[in-house]
């Protein structure tokens, strides 16, 4: 007797289809699993036997062999329990062979036969849709997987429910997508007193997805400004929400099946390891830069991060993806994020205050910020000094536009960029434009080009820095509703590039 069902093995955000073959043949009674299973998969036989025993289903005194094909691909995780049980039930003629063969299943079995939730239901549903198969998953994962829409999703709470469903005794209704997570209430930009230049830079960064760094003494408002950035960003498009949620699904960050349209905002502590930031560890899981895909990565106290960790950000910032290479895995994750960094001007934080600065001024500031390498700083588009706010300013009424007003301008600027670039694949916003396309869309007028040339000579801009000024100027022009990049746009972009030089 033989049968089959299907499941998935994860390689990054990609779920690869695995055929679960079951053969029941005469011989010495045994239950073996082959096909490069890891420890968790090998232990599935004990969980499956206990779950079947709880349902009073006795295994025959024969040799049971489970093969996970392709056999040369490593299989990891407890989600192989349910597809193995389903294939075995089909081999025992308890469920129909043809129904098991058109099912992609994943789920962990308890010893009493209940099905426990697992990670990765959303990528698994994508793989099932591509194969035109049904997805069988734990009930707790059904709402998450149902967001794919193209695949029928059945969420079961126990193995007995699965048997009743496949035999027609009690049909399980297809799962419905979970409710989109509601906005808990964005913090308003008007809460920040003063800091009008930093607010303007934050608006530009939001409009063009430009990387930004704020330098200022403790308590000047850097973290407050960064925390209000999500309120300026437009919601994720359906395609972006699915991209981001697939990564979050692999990390177990989706709650109650609800997919959020809010852009991610990740703020790891400066003690985070390279594996935590870039990705890695057991199973080469996604790191913070991938969890911030299509959103914001806020690195507070940037010089306090390990230099090795900071240097690994250079390539992902440029390419929008990261390759996590390990001895037994080479996994590629998307990581198109906006980097917002904050730093004190020196270790004590009071470089510009003669009454409070340490005795090593100005060398302490040079040493402290010198921990950030030149190549990494060259990739940061906007650099803003955030001066301390006086007590008198704190008593003044709120100034500037609120977050909703700024968000409208940001959305309008991004709409112009979407219309400009159309269907150009990787190029979505001004920050992605390069080469001939950048020269075409961000070509300044004659006065602007003269100013940009003089600034490049005066401040020694690199080729990368030169092009990043053009990108920022193009975003400023979009915020102004201008088709052309003019001298004032170039001047403002340069002012953010050369701050502190």
JOCOR-V900317 format. One record per residue. N is the residue number from 1. SS is DSSP state (H for helix, E for strand, L for the rest). OMEGA is omega in radians with two decimals (999 if undefined). NEAR is the number of other C-alpha atoms within 10 Angstrom. Layout:
# JOCOR-V900317
N_SS_OMEGA_NEAR, N_SS_OMEGA_NEAR
This chain:
# JOCOR-V900317
1_L_3.13_13, 2_E_3.13_18, 3_E_3.14_23, 4_E_2.93_27, 5_E_-3.08_27, 6_E_3.01_29, 7_E_-3.10_27, 8_E_2.94_27, 9_E_-3.02_20, 10_E_2.97_20, 11_E_-3.01_17, 12_L_3.10_22, 13_L_3.13_24, 14_E_3.08_19, 15_E_-3.13_20, 16_E_-3.10_16, 17_E_3.08_19, 18_E_3.08_22, 19_E_3.13_21, 20_E_-3.11_28, 21_E_3.14_23, 22_E_3.08_26, 23_E_3.07_19, 24_E_-3.01_22, 25_E_3.10_15, 26_L_3.13_12, 27_L_3.11_10, 28_L_-3.11_10, 29_L_3.14_13, 30_E_3.11_12, 31_E_-3.08_15, 32_E_3.10_12, 33_E_-3.14_20, 34_E_-3.13_16, 35_L_3.13_16, 36_L_3.07_18, 37_E_3.00_21, 38_L_-3.06_14, 39_H_-3.11_12, 40_H_3.14_15, 41_H_3.14_19, 42_H_-3.14_20, 43_L_-3.13_14, 44_H_-3.10_24, 45_H_3.13_18, 46_H_3.12_13, 47_H_3.14_21, 48_H_3.14_24, 49_H_-3.14_17, 50_H_-3.14_18, 51_H_3.11_23, 52_H_3.11_19, 53_H_3.10_15, 54_H_3.11_16, 55_L_-3.13_12, 56_L_3.07_9, 57_L_-3.10_14, 58_L_3.08_11, 59_L_3.14_17, 60_L_3.11_13, 61_L_-3.12_13, 62_L_3.13_15, 63_E_3.14_16, 64_E_-3.14_23, 65_E_3.05_18, 66_E_3.09_23, 67_E_3.12_20, 68_E_-3.05_26, 69_E_0.07_18, 70_L_-2.99_14, 71_L_-3.10_14, 72_L_3.13_10, 73_L_-3.14_14, 74_L_3.13_17, 75_E_-3.09_24, 76_L_2.99_18, 77_L_-3.12_21, 78_L_-3.10_23, 79_L_3.09_28, 80_H_-3.10_27, 81_H_-3.03_26, 82_H_3.11_31, 83_H_3.08_28, 84_H_3.12_30, 85_H_-3.12_25, 86_H_3.11_31, 87_H_3.13_29, 88_H_3.10_29, 89_H_3.09_22, 90_H_3.12_25, 91_H_3.11_22, 92_L_3.13_21, 93_L_3.07_13, 94_L_3.02_15, 95_L_-3.10_21, 96_L_3.14_18, 97_H_-3.05_20, 98_H_3.11_12, 99_H_3.10_16, 100_H_-3.07_24, 101_H_3.12_20, 102_L_-3.07_17, 103_E_2.89_25, 104_E_-3.04_29, 105_E_2.97_32, 106_L_-3.13_31, 107_L_3.11_30, 108_E_-3.12_23, 109_E_2.94_27, 110_L_-3.11_16, 111_L_3.12_16, 112_L_3.08_16, 113_L_3.06_23, 114_E_-3.08_19, 115_E_-3.10_28, 116_E_3.12_21, 117_L_3.13_21, 118_L_3.11_19, 119_L_2.97_20, 120_L_-3.12_28, 121_H_-3.11_32, 122_H_3.06_29, 123_H_3.12_26, 124_H_3.10_30, 125_H_3.07_31, 126_H_3.13_22, 127_H_3.12_22, 128_H_3.12_29, 129_H_3.13_19, 130_H_3.13_12, 131_L_-3.12_14, 132_L_3.12_15, 133_L_3.09_21, 134_E_3.09_23, 135_E_3.02_28, 136_E_-3.06_31, 137_E_3.05_31, 138_E_-3.12_26, 139_H_-3.12_19, 140_H_-3.13_20, 141_H_-3.03_30, 142_H_-3.11_27, 143_H_3.10_26, 144_H_-3.09_28, 145_H_-3.09_32, 146_H_3.13_25, 147_H_3.14_23, 148_H_3.04_20, 149_L_-3.07_13, 150_L_-3.14_15, 151_L_3.03_21, 152_L_-3.08_21, 153_E_3.09_33, 154_E_3.12_26, 155_E_-3.09_25, 156_E_-3.14_25, 157_L_-3.12_18, 158_E_3.13_20, 159_H_3.09_24, 160_H_3.07_16, 161_H_3.11_19, 162_H_-3.13_23, 163_H_3.14_19, 164_H_3.13_15, 165_H_-3.07_17, 166_H_3.10_18, 167_L_3.10_14, 168_L_-3.12_11, 169_L_3.14_10, 170_L_-3.06_12, 171_L_3.07_14, 172_L_3.13_16, 173_L_3.11_12, 174_L_-3.13_18, 175_L_3.08_21, 176_L_3.14_18, 177_L_3.10_19, 178_L_3.12_19, 179_L_3.08_14, 180_L_-3.11_13, 181_L_-3.11_15, 182_L_3.08_11, 183_L_-3.12_10, 184_L_-3.13_6, 185_L_-3.09_7, 186_L_3.09_14, 187_L_-3.01_18, 188_L_-3.12_19, 189_H_-3.14_26, 190_H_3.07_17, 191_H_-3.11_16, 192_L_-3.14_21, 193_L_-3.13_19, 194_L_3.08_23, 195_L_-3.10_19, 196_H_3.14_14, 197_H_3.12_13, 198_H_3.09_23, 199_H_3.11_22, 200_H_3.12_14, 201_H_3.12_22, 202_H_3.10_27, 203_H_3.12_24, 204_H_3.13_25, 205_H_-3.13_26, 206_H_-3.08_28, 207_H_-3.07_30, 208_H_-3.06_26, 209_L_3.12_27, 210_L_3.09_27, 211_L_-3.00_24, 212_E_3.08_27, 213_E_3.11_26, 214_E_3.12_26, 215_E_-3.14_24, 216_E_-3.10_22, 217_L_-3.14_23, 218_L_3.10_17, 219_L_-3.11_14, 220_L_3.05_21, 221_L_-3.09_21, 222_H_-3.13_26, 223_H_3.09_19, 224_H_3.14_15, 225_H_-3.12_20, 226_H_-3.11_24, 227_H_-3.14_17, 228_L_3.12_20, 229_H_3.13_24, 230_H_3.13_21, 231_H_3.14_22, 232_H_-3.02_26, 233_L_3.07_25, 234_L_3.12_18, 235_L_3.05_16, 236_L_2.99_18, 237_L_3.11_13, 238_H_3.14_9, 239_H_3.12_9, 240_H_3.14_16, 241_H_3.13_19, 242_H_3.09_19, 243_H_-3.07_18, 244_H_-3.09_25, 245_H_3.09_28, 246_H_3.09_27, 247_H_-3.14_28, 248_H_3.10_24, 249_H_3.12_24, 250_H_-3.13_21, 251_L_3.12_15, 252_L_-3.08_15, 253_L_3.12_15, 254_L_-3.09_21, 255_L_3.07_16, 256_L_3.09_16, 257_L_-3.10_24, 258_L_3.10_18, 259_L_-3.07_25, 260_L_3.03_21, 261_L_3.08_20, 262_L_3.13_20, 263_L_-3.12_22, 264_L_3.04_21, 265_E_-3.09_21, 266_E_-3.13_19, 267_L_3.14_18, 268_L_3.10_16, 269_L_-3.07_15, 270_L_3.07_16, 271_L_-3.09_10, 272_L_-3.13_13, 273_L_3.11_16, 274_H_3.13_19, 275_H_-3.14_17, 276_H_-3.10_17, 277_H_-3.01_22, 278_H_-3.07_25, 279_E_3.14_25, 280_E_-3.07_20, 281_L_-3.13_13, 282_L_-3.14_8, 283_L_3.12_16, 284_L_-3.11_21, 285_E_3.12_21, 286_E_3.11_28, 287_L_-3.08_23, 288_H_-3.12_22, 289_H_3.09_32, 290_H_3.07_28, 291_H_3.09_30, 292_L_-3.13_25, 293_L_-3.09_28, 294_L_-3.14_25, 295_L_-2.99_26, 296_E_2.97_26, 297_E_-3.11_26, 298_E_3.12_27, 299_E_3.10_22, 300_L_-3.09_22, 301_L_-3.03_16, 302_H_-3.12_23, 303_H_-3.14_24, 304_H_3.08_18, 305_L_3.08_19, 306_L_-3.14_16, 307_H_3.12_13, 308_H_3.12_10, 309_H_-3.12_17, 310_H_-3.10_19, 311_H_3.12_13, 312_L_3.13_15, 313_H_-3.00_18, 314_H_-3.12_15, 315_H_3.10_14, 316_H_3.11_19, 317_H_-3.10_20, 318_H_-2.97_12, 319_H_-3.09_13, 320_L_3.06_18, 321_E_-3.11_18, 322_E_3.06_23, 323_E_3.08_18, 324_E_-3.06_20, 325_E_3.07_13, 326_E_-3.08_13, 327_L_-3.09_5, 328_L_-3.12_9, 329_E_3.00_15, 330_E_-2.99_13, 331_E_3.12_21, 332_E_3.10_19, 333_E_3.01_25, 334_E_3.13_23, 335_L_3.11_25, 336_L_-3.04_23, 337_L_3.01_28, 338_E_-3.13_25, 339_E_3.01_24, 340_E_-3.09_25, 341_E_3.09_23, 342_E_-3.12_22, 343_E_2.94_25, 344_L_-3.12_26, 345_L_3.11_25, 346_L_-3.08_26, 347_L_3.14_19, 348_L_3.05_15, 349_L_-3.04_21, 350_L_-3.10_20, 351_L_-3.05_23, 352_L_-3.12_17, 353_L_-3.09_11, 354_L_-3.08_10, 355_L_-3.03_8, 356_L_-3.09_11, 357_L_-3.14_17, 358_L_-3.06_16, 359_L_-3.06_10, 360_L_3.10_10, 361_L_-0.02_14, 362_L_-3.04_14, 363_H_-3.14_11, 364_H_3.11_19, 365_H_3.13_19, 366_H_3.14_12, 367_H_-3.06_14, 368_H_3.14_18, 369_H_3.08_18, 370_L_3.06_12, 371_L_3.10_15, 372_L_-3.03_18, 373_L_3.10_13, 374_H_3.12_9, 375_H_3.11_11, 376_H_3.11_15, 377_H_-3.13_16, 378_H_-3.13_17, 379_L_3.13_20, 380_L_-2.99_20, 381_L_-3.02_26, 382_E_3.12_27, 383_E_-3.00_22, 384_E_2.98_23, 385_E_-3.12_21, 386_E_-3.08_25, 387_L_3.10_19, 388_L_-3.14_17, 389_L_-3.11_16, 390_L_3.11_11, 391_H_-3.13_8, 392_H_-3.13_7, 393_H_-3.12_11, 394_H_3.13_12, 395_L_-3.14_9, 396_L_3.08_10, 397_L_-3.14_10, 398_L_-3.11_15, 399_L_3.11_14, 400_L_-3.12_17, 401_L_3.07_14, 402_L_-3.06_16, 403_H_-3.11_21, 404_H_3.13_15, 405_H_3.11_12, 406_H_-3.14_22, 407_H_3.09_21, 408_H_3.11_14, 409_H_3.12_20, 410_H_-3.14_23, 411_H_3.12_18, 412_H_3.12_18, 413_H_3.12_23, 414_H_3.09_24, 415_H_3.08_14, 416_H_3.13_17, 417_H_3.11_20, 418_H_3.11_16, 419_H_-3.10_11, 420_H_-3.02_14, 421_H_3.06_17, 422_L_-3.11_11, 423_L_-3.14_10, 424_E_3.07_9, 425_L_-3.04_7, 426_L_-3.10_11, 427_E_3.13_16, 428_L_-3.11_19, 429_L_-3.11_22, 430_H_-3.11_27, 431_H_-3.11_24, 432_H_-3.07_17, 433_L_3.13_21, 434_L_3.06_18, 435_H_-3.10_8, 436_H_3.12_9, 437_H_3.12_13, 438_H_3.12_18, 439_H_-3.11_14, 440_H_-3.01_11, 441_H_-3.07_19, 442_L_-3.14_25, 443_L_-3.13_18, 444_E_3.05_22, 445_L_-3.02_14, 446_H_3.13_11, 447_H_3.11_13, 448_H_3.13_19, 449_H_3.10_17, 450_H_3.14_14, 451_H_-3.13_17, 452_H_3.12_22, 453_H_3.14_13, 454_H_3.14_12, 455_H_3.13_18, 456_H_3.11_17, 457_H_-3.05_10, 458_H_-3.04_9, 459_H_3.08_12, 460_L_-3.14_12, 461_L_3.02_19, 462_L_3.09_12, 463_H_3.10_10, 464_H_3.14_14, 465_H_3.11_20, 466_H_-3.11_18, 467_H_3.11_20, 468_H_3.03_27, 469_H_3.13_26, 470_H_3.13_29, 471_H_3.14_28, 472_H_3.12_29, 473_H_3.11_30, 474_H_3.11_29, 475_H_3.11_33, 476_H_3.09_26, 477_H_3.10_20, 478_H_3.09_26, 479_H_3.11_20, 480_H_-3.10_14, 481_L_-3.09_13, 482_L_3.08_13, 483_L_-3.11_12, 484_L_3.04_16, 485_E_-3.03_23, 486_L_-3.10_21, 487_H_3.12_19, 488_H_3.12_15, 489_H_3.10_23, 490_H_-3.10_27, 491_H_3.14_17, 492_H_3.13_15, 493_H_3.13_25, 494_H_-3.10_25, 495_H_3.10_15, 496_H_-3.11_21, 497_H_-2.99_24, 498_L_3.09_17, 499_L_3.10_12, 500_L_3.14_10, 501_L_999_5
